[in-house]
């Protein structure tokens, strides 16, 4: 059984130098366009990127850049995100 649990508080980014990790990591498309490593998917206790759409098993970040994530649109419209 797999459960979806609410309230996770975590750091997620796609900015770690390849020399510092032993796995293949995609680059954030927003960072690529702007030529920076400034943007993060989620920063613990601080923020969530407007393009972040979640995490899929096994560690696949769901990103909708350049369109804002459904979560952001639903919150602005006063609807609960799915």
Secondary structure as GFF3:
##gff-version 3
##sequence-region A 1 82
A	DSSP	three_ten_helix	18	20	.	.	.	ID=ss1
A	DSSP	alpha_helix	29	34	.	.	.	ID=ss2
A	DSSP	beta_strand	42	43	.	.	.	ID=ss3
A	DSSP	beta_strand	47	48	.	.	.	ID=ss4
A	DSSP	beta_strand	52	56	.	.	.	ID=ss5
A	DSSP	beta_strand	60	63	.	.	.	ID=ss6
A	DSSP	alpha_helix	70	76	.	.	.	ID=ss7
###
